[in-house]
Amino acid sequence: MKSLITTTLLIVFSIATCFSQHSIKGKITDQNQEPIPFANIILKTKDSKTTPKGAVSNENGEYIFENIKSGTYQLETSVLGFQTKKTKEFKLNNNQTFNFVLKEESQTLNEVVIKAKRPVIRQTAEKLIVDLTKSDLPTASLQDVMRRVPGVLVTNDRISVAGKADVRILINGKTTEYMDINTLLRDLPSDDIAKVEVVEQPGAEYDASGSGAIINIILKKNVRLGTHGSVTGWIGEDEGFEFGTRASIASYKNKLNWQTSFGYSQPTWRDDLFLVRTVNVNNTTETYDQTTRSPFDPTNIYGSASIDYFINDKNSFGVNGRWRKRLSDRVSSSTNIITSSTENNSILTETSTDLDRVTFNINPYYEYKSETEKLLVDYNYINFKNNTTTNIIDIRSTLLTPNDNLRYFQNGKFTINTFKADYSKNLSDDLKISFGSKYSMVKTDNDLQAFTNSTGNYVKDINGSSRFFIDESIFAIYSKVNTTFGDWSLSGGLRYEDSHTKGTSNFIKNNAPTTETKERPISKLFPSLAISKKISENLGANIAYSYRIQRPSYGSLNAFQTFLDRFSGEEGNPNLKPSFTNNYQFNLTYDGQPFFTVGYSQTKDAIFDQIKQTGNQIRQKAVNVEDFTNWNFRLFAPLSFIKKLDGYTGFIVTNPSYTSKAHGINLSKWNLYWFIQANYQLPWEIDFQLSANYGTGALEGQIEVDWIADLDFSFSKKFMNDRLKTSLGISKVLNRGFNGTIDYGNGNAVVESNGSRQNIQFRVTYSFGSKFGKKKSRRNASKEEEDRINDNN
């Protein structure tokens, strides 16, 4: 009887154990024991057919799984910016606690994560990182985002970092498929952007091209289990009513992850130019007072899709694709009042431009990733077509001899094929090695057809027409070492690039068809080095060096002229040489955030956009200047010492200097730039954000720019358990474009480039689907050729 009772109790106990419910809880912290909120925690069962459970850590870094059956499980935790961490398989027979300490995921071992509310800013020896995932400021495009990155100056659709231009744009480690910066700034939706990396000292894993900084735009990625998505709509007023909409959906179940998005927008803005200049013609001084008004209202349509398949925990493959179409039909009006001591004339010219731009990009890849090794092999294909028709017509003129009407057809075709492989291995917690290789092929076909109309019919101008081809290949290999010893860390690399560029021009010379071919082979080593030292618990220092090359853009090598309006245009320079730059930088950091920076660079044969005046026309042409140096000093400070306020402020002092005896250039200018980015929570959980900057002036190539300023602010609030988010923003409140002067040598000009201002925008986003997720590694493979396909239409 006693044996029967014992057996019965054992059976009941076993059944109860099998069906009993337990809990798993714990806390997620970083290496400084600071809690990590919003980390993803996945609970996997030994049975692969069972759907994993997910949780998200709270503001204190705590998580909990409740009512879990007995069994064999494994925990995995991840969050953007940190390395994924897993537990070993364990048997759950009672309540258990698992705490995680996460390390930051980065190329440099000494990078420190700074915990702050919005926005997060971090500094390493190689780059400055700004996290924008929580930003609510009204940003419709990348141009708006870049205005909020400290040290980055956007003027007249040009980007410079700490006084240096020639900025390269990467998207997820790849240069964007956009073929000119103007289009990139205007068209890339800001909703897609998670963070911005300003890489001023690129390591060997980056292409060596570019004398200025690399700006790497990290896009938001599907990292959540289940099916989820969002729908966004916005309306606004700039130079008229504007609107846009975007929808995205993603799913991550079992081993398959896919996502797709689609967007449509019709923004409005303007770029106006006011130019007053003196011209000496036949010993007579004339004044040209030019006013050009250029409204823009393009139609943008874009879509993207990606599929990732996880073969197992270590192997995955997939393909990403993007398509974008931009249509623009604009009419710019230009009024020129010409005065001299003997006569006064006025000319009203209209320039109509029809632009049809289509870009297609596809990127298949394979990735192997273990706890200590990573191999990424990918192929990137880009096809870009740009068809532009420009008409320049005099509507009204008081000139005795009227000007010919002009028409240009400029059709461009570009294809880029890139193959890339990157491998890295952690030999220990303090030592990491990496190496890789890349091969790219670029082919371009730019066909320019010019026509004139003086008798009522358009006649082809064979002397102004040309066809220009580029055939280029670049082979590169690199190696890099990251190591840490005590309070010191080092990152050093060496990159070898062998490139061959062949340019062919077909044109008419002396009434005969002519073909000219120029070839430019370049083989060179590019070293980089970064050393860091932890001085105290909070204070750190690092110094970095990099050697870079700037190759001429493909468009700038075509010698033929294009007109922007009746009296201004551009011409290429087939004799342009590449330039080489030595970059040095020293940083002091406090709690990993930027505190104080000194930078210096020297460039030989720097590529410079020279503006010259010939007769009554001004022409812009890229030339090589013998020497370009740039000093910059930066001081940053957080605003968290003010109650309920988060953000940062700082000052930047720069001194760019250009010197060239061959071109008569001797330009230098000190300038001071102040910026602030602040966030404050108002009553009723309304978030207020402000971004402002002021600069005493700048040197934009040959233009000495007067003071500049900008102010943006927004109010946002969430509803429906944070699924519905609304924001109202006003931007460009103090934007005055830029005002400056140009010294041509044989004359001078006062220039004002004045764009849109006081833009107001209301945005609504509704998110649906699951709220927990799993982090996947990003698919990064750098490439730089597309940026140099320069089309300014």
Buried (B, 14 or more C-beta within 10 A) or exposed (E): EEEEEEEEEEEEEEEEEEEBEBBBBBBBBBEEEEBBBBBBBBBBBEEEEEEBBBBBBBEEBBBEBEEBEBBEBBBBBBBBBBBBBBBEEBEBEEEBEBEBBBEBBBBBBBBBBBEBBBBBBBBBBBBBBBBBBBBBBBBBBBBBBBBBBBBBBBBBBBBBBBBBBBBBBBBBBBBBBBBBBBBBBBBBBBBBBBBBBBBBBBBBBBBBBBBBBBBBBBBBBBBBBBBBBBBBBBBBEBBEEBBBEBBBBBBBEEEEBBBBBBBBBEBBBBBBBBBBBBBEEEEEEBEBBBBBBBBBBBEBBBBBBBBBBBEEEBBBBBBBBBBBBBEBEBEBBBBBBBBEEEEEBBBBBBBBBBBBBBBBBBBBBBBBBEEEEBBBBBBBBBBBBBBBBBBBBBEEBEEEEEBBBBBBBBBBBBBBBBBBBBBBBBEEEEBBBBBBBBBBBBBBEBBBBBBBBEEEEBEEBEEBBBBBBBBBBBBBBBBBBBBBEEEEBBBBBBBBBBBBBBBBBBBBEEEEEEEEEEEBEBEBEBEBBBBBBBEEEEEBBBBBBBBBBBBBBBBBBBBBBBBBBBBBBBBBBBEBBBBBBBBBBBBBBBBBBBBBBBBBBBBBBBBBBBBBBEEBBBBBBBBBBBBBBBBBBBBBBBBBEEEEBBBBBBBBBBBBBBBBEEBEBEBEBBBBBBBBBBBBEEEEEEBBBBBBBBBBBBBBBBBBBBBBEBBBBBBBBBEEEEBEBBBBBBBBBBBBBBBBEBBBEEBEBBBBBBBBBEBBBBBEBBBEBEBBBBBBBBBBBBBBBBBBBBBBB
